[in-house]
C-alpha cells in the first residue's frame, strides 16, 4: 500500500448525522519506537503486545454542517469539556484531512474516557488516537456505502492512527503488532501496523503485564520532543540498526518460546530507550530512584527463584512487569509483597495481552 491508496475516490452516500463508539487498547512495546522522520515515519521498526484492560472508549457524534473551511469539534473527557486536548486533535485532523476529505463537512463531538486512572502516567495517546481513527473510519465506511473490507478498514485505521500518534497504529488489531519496515518481517510497513505474521509459542499467549505506577507526575519530555532528540544523536544510527537486529532475533525467540532470550532482549530494549534519552542533548533521566529499586528487586527475585519475570519501561518512570500466566500466582505474590510499596499511592494495574479494538456501537 502507498499513501495514495488511502485517498478515497468519492463518496456514494450522504450521511446527515449519527453516533459511533469504539474502544481501543493501549500497547506496550517490546522493541521500542524512538526517533521519527517527517510525516510520522518511524526511524526503526517496533513490535508491541496489545493490552487488554487499559483502553480508551470514544463516542463520536457527527452532524453535517455547511463547511466554513475550518474543523468544527468539541472534546469531552469523562463528560467534561477538555479544551486542552483540542490542539492535538486539530493537528491530527490537519494531517489526515486529505485521506478523510469529509472532515470539514461535519461538526464532531468527541466524548472519551479511559479505563485506567487519568494522570496515571500511562500514555493515553495510543489508545485515544486509535479509538478516534476507528470512529472516523466507521463514518467513512458509511459514506462509501459499506464498500470496504475489514482488512482495508483496519489498515487505514492504523494508518490514520499513526498520523495522530506513532504508537497508536499498533493498537488496532492483533496481540502482537509490528510497525516499521524491516527485512525479517514480511509485509511490515512504515505506514501502518500489521499483525505479527509468524508462529508464536503458547507461552507468549496470555502474557501478563502488571503496570507499577511509580510516578504519576507530568511527563518531563513530550514524546514529540523525545523523538526529535534522536536527530543528530551520536548513537542514533547504531540504535536504529540494533532495532532491526532485535526484530530478527525476536522472530526466533517468539517461535521457540525462548524466555531467557526474550527477557534479555526486552530489558535491553527498555534500558536502551532510556540510555538514548540520557545521552541526547539536552539529556533527561526519566527513571526515578524507585524505578531502579524495582528493577533491582526484579533481578534479585529472578536470580533467587529462576522464575521468568522481566520488565520493560516506556518513556517514563513506570515499570511494566512482564511474565507468563502460568507463573502468575507466585509472581503476583512477589509484586504485592515487595514491589507495590514503591508505587505512588500503592497503585498498580494488572493487565495482560489483548487482541485489539472493538466497535461498541
Ligand atoms: C517510548 O507514539 O507517543 O512509548 O508519534 O510522537 O505520538 P508520537 O510518539 P509516541 O511514542 C511512543 C514511544 C515509546 C515506545 C513505543 O511505544 O514504541
Boltz pocket constraint, residues with backbone or C-beta under 6 A from the ligand:
constraints:
  - pocket:
      binder: B
      contacts: [[A, 27], [A, 28], [A, 29], [A, 31], [A, 32], [A, 33], [A, 34], [A, 40], [A, 46], [A, 123], [A, 125], [A, 162], [A, 164], [A, 165], [A, 166], [A, 167], [A, 168], [A, 223], [A, 224], [A, 227], [A, 273], [A, 313], [A, 314], [A, 315]]
      max_distance: 6.0
